[in-house]
């Protein structure tokens, strides 16, 4: 746990299920001042280490570095490749070392003492990040799972199993993915209660001053809402809503879209399947118990999806299956030359 004197300079990891408002919250932090302005991507734990293996091996470090130097994240960093490469190859032995080296360099180049990193999937990697960066703080943003299911389905952000791709089943499967992500994040957070905080997306939208005040006290950082609005970086001035083509009204009111856009049967199926998780996180169910009785199929899906998602993650992190990690999110320039890796 960071000491009170160190907390105001501790790195911050913004995370949460995809479409939960992670981008918005991250841009609010950057707009507050005092954080390094960086829109890069550093998926060490999610992509690069699973793909190439432990950074304890120099060959693996070379592959990871060579790949990242071709990524959009590096292009956005403004850093010198030669100087950075020498430090990473000679000093870094973990994903946390790599992240810290890059982000400390970005912060130093901007003459600020703090940085934050955005990656929704870090809810799955809190233990690894905390082990490698002991003073890290984690902000978990949570959003209504019914809105998440609607948004992720519209943008194709989660792919259900082949037999669950009908309208209602795909929404149920996506809501189970939301529940799994929320549970993983909260479970990891309970292990480090002093360095972990949860923020509800709905509170951030409806009561930003109070919500940012609470978060600011946790981070020991002045999150003045007026200053954040004036700076207006990133998503504060340009929406990334999956409904952005549908007009200004959607940009102004992103809450409770599911009430207008989901059929009654879809709402009933989602609430029957993940209703307990919705209520645990402060979301009121819209239908009486008689209308949200869980079907045999929904009960079966509740057993299958957590096991499927957990097994998929374990295989990616602990077996050669990680070599197939999708690198498209890195937005690489040119092919990647890879030397023989040492997986350990």
C-alpha positions as CSV (number, residue, x, y, z in Angstrom):
1,X,0.0,0.0,0.0
2,X,1.4,3.4,-0.9
3,X,2.2,5.6,2.1
4,X,0.3,8.9,2.5
5,X,3.3,10.9,1.1
6,X,3.7,8.6,-1.9
7,X,0.0,8.3,-2.8
8,X,-0.2,11.6,-4.6
9,X,2.4,10.3,-7.1
10,X,1.2,6.7,-7.3
11,X,0.3,5.3,-10.7
12,X,-3.4,4.8,-11.5
13,X,-5.0,2.0,-13.5
14,X,-8.5,2.7,-14.9
15,X,-10.3,-0.5,-15.6
16,X,-13.8,-2.1,-16.0
17,X,-15.9,-4.2,-18.4
18,X,-15.7,-2.8,-21.9
19,X,-18.4,-0.1,-22.6
20,X,-18.5,0.8,-18.9
21,X,-17.1,4.4,-19.3
22,X,-13.4,3.6,-18.8
23,X,-12.4,5.9,-21.6
24,X,-14.5,8.7,-20.2
25,X,-13.2,8.3,-16.7
26,X,-9.6,8.1,-18.0
27,X,-10.0,11.4,-19.9
28,X,-11.5,13.0,-16.9
29,X,-8.3,12.2,-15.0
30,X,-6.1,13.5,-17.8
31,X,-8.2,16.7,-18.0
32,X,-7.8,17.3,-14.3
33,X,-4.1,18.3,-14.7
34,X,-1.0,16.7,-13.1
35,X,-1.2,13.5,-15.1
36,X,0.9,12.7,-18.1
37,X,-1.2,13.1,-21.3
38,X,-0.9,9.8,-23.1
39,X,-3.4,7.9,-25.2
40,X,-1.1,4.9,-25.9
41,X,-1.8,1.3,-25.3
42,X,0.4,-1.0,-23.2
43,X,-1.2,-4.5,-23.1
44,X,1.7,-6.3,-21.6
45,X,-0.3,-8.7,-19.5
46,X,-3.1,-9.2,-22.0
47,X,-1.3,-9.6,-25.3
48,X,2.5,-9.2,-25.3
49,X,3.6,-11.5,-22.5
50,X,1.1,-14.2,-23.4
51,X,2.3,-14.0,-27.0
52,X,6.1,-13.9,-26.5
53,X,6.6,-15.3,-23.0
54,X,8.2,-14.1,-19.7
55,X,10.3,-10.9,-19.8
56,X,13.0,-12.7,-17.8
57,X,14.3,-14.0,-21.1
58,X,16.2,-11.4,-23.2
59,X,14.9,-13.0,-26.4
60,X,11.4,-12.5,-25.2
61,X,12.1,-8.9,-24.2
62,X,13.5,-8.2,-27.6
63,X,10.4,-9.6,-29.3
64,X,8.1,-7.7,-27.0
65,X,10.0,-4.5,-27.5
66,X,10.3,-4.8,-31.2
67,X,6.6,-5.4,-31.5
68,X,5.6,-2.5,-29.3
69,X,7.9,-0.1,-31.1
70,X,5.8,-0.8,-34.2
71,X,2.5,0.0,-32.4
72,X,0.3,3.0,-32.3
73,X,1.0,3.2,-28.6
74,X,4.7,3.9,-29.2
75,X,3.9,6.3,-32.0
76,X,1.8,8.3,-29.6
77,X,4.4,8.3,-26.8
78,X,6.7,10.8,-28.4
79,X,9.7,8.9,-26.9
80,X,13.1,8.2,-28.4
81,X,13.2,4.5,-29.5
82,X,17.0,4.1,-28.9
83,X,17.1,5.4,-25.4
84,X,13.9,3.6,-24.4
85,X,15.1,0.3,-26.0
86,X,18.3,0.3,-24.0
87,X,16.5,0.8,-20.7
88,X,13.9,-1.9,-21.4
89,X,16.4,-4.5,-22.6
90,X,18.8,-3.9,-19.7
91,X,16.5,-3.1,-16.8
92,X,13.0,-4.7,-17.3
93,X,12.2,-8.2,-16.1
94,X,8.4,-7.9,-15.7
95,X,5.4,-6.4,-17.4
96,X,5.3,-3.8,-14.6
97,X,8.9,-2.8,-15.3
98,X,8.1,-2.2,-18.9
99,X,5.0,-0.2,-18.1
100,X,6.8,1.9,-15.5
101,X,9.8,2.6,-17.7
102,X,7.5,3.8,-20.6
103,X,5.1,5.8,-18.5
104,X,7.8,7.3,-16.2
105,X,9.6,8.5,-19.4
106,X,6.4,10.0,-20.8
107,X,5.7,11.8,-17.5
108,X,9.3,13.1,-17.3
109,X,9.1,14.4,-20.8
110,X,6.0,16.4,-19.9
111,X,7.4,17.5,-16.5
112,X,4.7,15.9,-14.4
113,X,5.0,13.5,-11.6
114,X,2.1,11.1,-12.2
115,X,0.6,8.9,-14.8
116,X,-2.5,6.9,-15.3
117,X,-3.1,3.9,-17.6
118,X,-6.3,2.9,-19.3
119,X,-7.1,-0.7,-20.2
120,X,-10.5,-2.3,-19.4
121,X,-9.1,-5.8,-19.2
122,X,-6.8,-5.0,-16.3
123,X,-9.7,-6.1,-14.1
124,X,-8.3,-9.6,-15.0
125,X,-4.7,-8.8,-14.2
126,X,-4.8,-6.8,-10.9
127,X,-2.8,-9.3,-9.0
128,X,0.0,-9.3,-11.6
129,X,0.1,-5.5,-11.9
130,X,0.1,-5.1,-8.1
131,X,2.9,-7.6,-7.7
132,X,5.0,-5.8,-10.3
133,X,4.0,-2.2,-9.4
134,X,3.4,-2.3,-5.6
135,X,2.3,1.3,-5.3
136,X,-0.4,1.0,-8.1
137,X,-3.9,2.2,-7.4
138,X,-6.9,0.7,-9.2
139,X,-10.2,2.5,-10.2
140,X,-12.9,0.0,-11.3
141,X,-15.8,1.7,-13.1
142,X,-19.0,-0.3,-13.2
143,X,-22.1,0.3,-15.4
144,X,-25.6,-1.2,-15.6
145,X,-25.2,-4.7,-17.2
146,X,-28.3,-4.2,-19.3
147,X,-26.8,-1.2,-21.0
148,X,-23.5,-3.1,-21.4
149,X,-25.3,-6.0,-23.0
150,X,-27.1,-3.7,-25.4
151,X,-24.0,-1.7,-26.3
152,X,-21.6,-4.7,-26.7
153,X,-24.1,-6.6,-28.8
154,X,-24.6,-3.6,-31.1
155,X,-20.8,-3.1,-31.7
156,X,-19.9,-6.8,-31.8
157,X,-17.7,-6.4,-28.7
158,X,-18.3,-9.9,-27.4
159,X,-18.8,-13.1,-29.3
160,X,-21.1,-15.7,-27.7
161,X,-20.7,-19.4,-28.3
162,X,-22.0,-20.4,-31.7
163,X,-25.3,-21.8,-30.4
164,X,-26.0,-18.7,-28.4
165,X,-26.1,-16.1,-31.2
166,X,-29.8,-15.5,-31.5
167,X,-31.2,-12.2,-30.3
168,X,-32.1,-13.1,-26.7
169,X,-29.4,-15.7,-26.1
170,X,-26.7,-13.4,-27.3
171,X,-27.8,-10.7,-24.9
172,X,-27.9,-13.1,-22.1
173,X,-24.4,-14.4,-23.0
174,X,-23.1,-10.8,-23.1
175,X,-24.6,-10.0,-19.8
176,X,-22.8,-13.1,-18.3
177,X,-19.6,-11.7,-19.7
178,X,-20.3,-8.4,-17.9
179,X,-21.0,-10.3,-14.7
180,X,-17.8,-12.3,-15.0
181,X,-15.7,-9.1,-15.6
182,X,-17.4,-7.3,-12.7
183,X,-16.9,-10.3,-10.3
184,X,-13.2,-10.7,-11.3
185,X,-12.5,-7.1,-10.8
186,X,-14.3,-7.0,-7.4
187,X,-12.7,-10.2,-6.2
188,X,-9.3,-8.9,-7.1
189,X,-10.1,-5.6,-5.5
190,X,-11.1,-7.2,-2.2
191,X,-7.5,-8.4,-1.8
192,X,-6.2,-4.8,-1.8
193,X,-9.0,-2.8,-0.2
194,X,-6.9,0.2,0.5
195,X,-5.7,0.6,-3.0
196,X,-8.9,-0.2,-4.9
197,X,-12.1,1.8,-5.5
198,X,-15.3,1.3,-7.4
199,X,-17.1,4.1,-9.3
200,X,-20.5,3.7,-10.8
201,X,-20.8,5.1,-14.3
202,X,-24.3,6.4,-13.6
203,X,-23.0,8.4,-10.6
204,X,-20.2,9.8,-12.7
205,X,-22.8,11.1,-15.2
206,X,-25.6,12.3,-12.9
207,X,-23.4,13.6,-10.0
208,X,-19.9,14.2,-11.4
209,X,-18.8,16.7,-8.8
210,X,-19.4,14.5,-5.8
211,X,-18.2,11.3,-7.5
212,X,-15.0,12.9,-8.6
213,X,-14.5,14.4,-5.1
214,X,-14.7,10.9,-3.7
215,X,-12.3,9.6,-6.3
216,X,-10.0,12.5,-5.8
217,X,-9.7,11.8,-2.0
218,X,-8.8,8.2,-2.8
219,X,-6.2,9.2,-5.3
220,X,-5.0,12.2,-3.3
221,X,-5.5,14.3,-6.5
222,X,-7.5,17.4,-7.1
223,X,-10.2,16.4,-9.5
224,X,-11.9,19.8,-9.9
225,X,-14.9,19.3,-12.2
226,X,-14.9,22.8,-13.6
227,X,-11.3,22.5,-14.6
228,X,-11.9,19.0,-16.1
229,X,-14.8,20.5,-18.2
230,X,-12.6,23.4,-19.4
231,X,-9.8,21.1,-20.5
232,X,-12.3,18.6,-22.1
233,X,-9.8,16.1,-23.4
234,X,-10.8,13.0,-25.4
235,X,-14.2,11.6,-24.7
236,X,-15.3,14.8,-22.9
237,X,-15.5,16.5,-26.3
238,X,-16.0,13.6,-28.6
239,X,-18.3,10.7,-27.8
240,X,-17.4,7.0,-28.5
241,X,-21.0,5.9,-28.0
242,X,-22.0,2.9,-30.0
243,X,-25.2,4.9,-30.8
244,X,-23.4,8.0,-31.9
245,X,-24.9,8.0,-35.4
246,X,-28.3,8.4,-33.9
247,X,-28.0,12.0,-32.9
248,X,-27.4,14.5,-30.2
249,X,-30.0,13.1,-27.8
250,X,-27.9,9.9,-27.4
251,X,-24.8,11.9,-26.6
252,X,-26.6,13.8,-23.8
253,X,-28.4,10.9,-22.1
254,X,-26.4,7.7,-22.2
255,X,-28.2,6.2,-19.2
256,X,-30.9,3.5,-19.3
257,X,-31.0,3.0,-23.1
258,X,-32.0,-0.6,-22.4
259,X,-35.4,0.6,-21.2
260,X,-36.3,1.9,-24.7
261,X,-34.3,-0.5,-26.9
262,X,-34.6,-3.9,-25.3
263,X,-37.8,-6.0,-25.8
264,X,-39.6,-7.1,-22.7
265,X,-38.5,-10.7,-23.2
266,X,-34.9,-9.7,-23.5
267,X,-35.0,-7.7,-20.3
268,X,-36.7,-10.6,-18.5
269,X,-34.0,-13.0,-19.7
270,X,-31.1,-10.7,-18.6
271,X,-32.6,-10.0,-15.2
272,X,-33.4,-13.6,-14.7
273,X,-29.8,-14.5,-15.5
274,X,-27.7,-11.8,-13.9
275,X,-30.3,-10.1,-11.6
276,X,-28.3,-10.9,-8.4
277,X,-25.2,-9.1,-9.8
278,X,-27.3,-6.1,-10.9
279,X,-28.7,-5.8,-7.4
280,X,-25.3,-6.3,-5.7
281,X,-24.1,-3.3,-7.7
282,X,-27.0,-1.0,-6.9
283,X,-29.1,-1.5,-10.0
284,X,-32.9,-2.0,-9.4
285,X,-34.6,-4.8,-11.3
286,X,-37.4,-3.6,-13.5
287,X,-39.6,-6.8,-13.5
288,X,-41.3,-8.7,-10.7
289,X,-39.9,-12.1,-9.7
290,X,-42.7,-13.9,-11.5
291,X,-41.6,-12.4,-14.8
292,X,-37.9,-13.2,-14.4
293,X,-37.9,-16.9,-13.5
294,X,-34.7,-18.4,-14.8
295,X,-35.2,-21.0,-17.5
296,X,-33.3,-24.3,-17.8
297,X,-31.3,-22.8,-20.7
298,X,-30.4,-19.7,-18.7
299,X,-29.3,-21.8,-15.8
300,X,-27.1,-23.8,-18.1
301,X,-25.6,-20.7,-19.6
302,X,-24.8,-19.4,-16.1
303,X,-22.7,-22.5,-15.5
304,X,-21.1,-22.6,-18.9
305,X,-19.9,-19.0,-19.5
306,X,-17.9,-18.4,-16.3
307,X,-16.2,-21.7,-16.8
308,X,-15.6,-21.0,-20.5
309,X,-14.2,-17.5,-19.9
310,X,-12.1,-18.5,-16.9
311,X,-10.6,-21.5,-18.8
312,X,-9.9,-19.4,-21.9
313,X,-8.0,-16.8,-19.7
314,X,-6.0,-19.5,-17.9
315,X,-4.9,-21.1,-21.1
316,X,-3.9,-17.8,-22.5
317,X,-1.8,-16.9,-19.5
318,X,-0.3,-20.3,-18.6
319,X,0.1,-22.4,-21.8
320,X,1.4,-22.0,-25.3
321,X,-2.1,-21.0,-26.4
322,X,-1.0,-17.5,-25.5
323,X,1.0,-17.4,-28.7
324,X,-2.2,-16.9,-30.5
325,X,-3.1,-13.7,-28.7
326,X,-4.7,-11.3,-31.2
327,X,-2.4,-8.3,-31.8
328,X,-4.8,-6.2,-33.9
329,X,-5.5,-3.8,-31.0
330,X,-1.8,-2.7,-31.2
331,X,-2.3,-1.3,-34.7
332,X,1.1,-2.3,-35.9
333,X,3.0,-0.8,-38.7
334,X,4.5,-3.6,-40.9
335,X,5.2,-7.3,-40.1
336,X,6.7,-8.3,-36.8
337,X,10.1,-10.1,-36.9
338,X,10.2,-12.7,-34.1
339,X,13.2,-14.5,-32.8
340,X,12.9,-17.8,-30.9
341,X,11.0,-17.3,-27.7
342,X,11.6,-18.9,-24.3
343,X,8.3,-19.5,-22.6
344,X,8.5,-19.6,-18.8
